[in-house]
Amino acid sequence: MNTVSPESVGVNAKRLKFMDSAMQRYVDEGKVAGIVTVLSRRGQVFHVGCYGMADRENAIPMQTDTIFRIWSVTKAITAVAVLMLYEEGEFVLNQDIAEYIPSFKNTQVYTGMDGAQPKLVDKERPITIRQLLTHSAGIPFGFSANMTFPEQAMQKYMTTLKQPGTELKELVDKFAEMPLVAQPNTLWHYGMGFELLARLVEIVSGQCYQNFLRDRIFEPLGMVDTNYVHKKKDSPRMSALYRPREDGTIERCQPPEDEVYVTRNGRVPPGYWTPGGAGLDATPADLLRFAHMLYHRGTVDGVRILAPTTVELMTSNHLPPALIPYSFSGAQPMYGYGHGLGVHTLMDHGLAGLPCANGEFWKDGGAGTLFWVDPKHDLVGLVMYQLHNFWIHPIYGKARAMAYQALE
């Protein structure tokens, strides 16, 4: 990864060393196995930090070509895929998803329990494509802290996600049988809506989802290591996934479902469905290419993925005032933030308690990956590690604080 001096892009190199100290401390204290941080300004990389190990047990260090599970960062990529087809006139954002996935025409809404039976009513309004992109459609998740009937139903069905032979169409049609957690556009609720969006891409484009991403996004952007599966020869580059112990140390996750999916040829095997909300793996180098495309308003190195106006639309707030502030189940409200199409977008940096400028946007993944873009400060940042659950340590917040305090 080519770099320039911090001073050449208006960054204090001496103060930037605080980043190294803060990240290395997490490794030295045994809270994570390793971290990679990358910072660029005005499109030029001025900091690359590789701390600790990608695979502690086998003494493999973190590198910029280490392959990470990016989990929900997949959603930002799916949002771009949807918006590419939106630009081509295939649909508008306020269209009813049932026009493309008819099984959602009669999906009902949960309103509470009557003894042991759920109370269900009809939808008052359609589920729109925009609501799916902003988590305001009411689709259940299956992992929420508040396990209402819709969440329990989704959780019971989650085993299907691990079974071979399930196609995305079958999966999404099954989701339509589960009641919504609330009427569409009345609640921000992190759910499985991006699977519907991946299916929408398949229906409109005529391609299976992983092929659309490969042909229209990954290959044009040069994201050579981003995929749902990987070749066996790439296994040494794959970061191990860790989880915290009660004593504050970490241990390697053992269940097979927590490992990266590997095949001999790196191709998705028959009957393996590819989700729109999670599942992708990527290197820091690849994710930086994607983030730079958004920073450059839809283009990088002469390759245009989206129009500048569409990137502006994607990174603007789309939630009505009644749904702000929103929050993840069991977490504190996201003060100062609205929600764009697949990304969180900053509306009031004072309320958020962050040094970022209003208009900054970001997306994170549950295994410990984050990219953010701050157009006003011309700053793009990545923080990547592998810890489930990642949120027990404020690594993201500290990395951003260290980045901004070094700006001149």
Buried (B, 14 or more C-beta within 10 A) or exposed (E): EEBBEBEEBBBBEEBBBBBBEBBBEBBEEBBBBBBBBBBBBBEBBBBBBBBBBBBBEEEBEBBBBBBBBBBBBBBBBBBBBBBBBBBEEBBEBEBBBBEBBEBBBEBBBBEEEEEEEBBBEEBEEBBBBBBBBBBBBBBBBBBBEEBBBBBBBBBEBEEEBEEEEBBBBEBBBBBBEBBBBBBBBBBBBBBBBBBBBBBBBBBBBEBBBBBBBBEBBBEBBEBBBBBBBBEEEBEEBBBBBBBBEEEEEBEBBEEEEBBBBBEEEBEBEEEBBBBBBBBBBBBBBBBBBBBBBBBBBBBBEEBEBBBEEBBBBBBBBBBEEEBBBBEBEEEEEBBBBBBBBBBBBBBEBEBBEBBBBBBBBBBBBBBBBBBBBBBEBBBBBBBBBBBBEBBEBEBBEBBBBBBBEBBE
